[in-house]
Amino acid sequence: MIYDCLIIGGGVSGMQCALVLGSAKNKPFAANKNIGIILHQRASHLENALFNNVLGLSAKTLGKDILTNGKTQLNNLYPQINQIENEKVISVDKNDDTYSITTNKDTYYSKIVVLALNYSKPFAIVGLDEFIIPHKKANAQKDRVQLKNNDHFIKKGLYCCGTIAGHRSQFAIAAGSGASLATDILTLWNDGNHTKVHDKI
């Protein structure tokens, strides 16, 4: 199977991107798309986070609970999205019109790859070295990195969101980045017609 979109990273931006893509399941341009997310969460900054200042989240919400509940929400609402757990991505390589994504357990192929990882060093995915630059919005003393991109776009079929796209490490910003990228991908699938997805009562 070749994925239409494979997201790498199970933190805020990656799961938010997956949720928006999944919510378009009834749209003709997205109905038959194969979407997956590699939920490697071991290095997520959510593990020790506490949230009091996020609209819609109850005060004292724990980041580790969001990691768990997010996977459940994604599975319950949009089970068509394949959740790949307990695998770490080793390399991303371009092959004609697709990318090969090799993990410690398997190799996957996708037309679009979304990198939704955190901005910590080392950034150890082989094949992406040419895009790594110092993070433009992080404290220089922390020595964070990002991927060169233009509004989440790195090059054809390759995107990034969240802190690795150059955004600050703030929950709402990371979520917004993932959602924004998802609507760009949906717009691409919708032949360039600007697209967003809203559920209504």
Summary of the structure (lengths in Angstrom):
residues: 201
radius of gyration: 15.9
end to end distance: 35.6
largest distance: 47.8
contacts: 647
relative contact order: 0.21
helix: 30%
strand: 25%
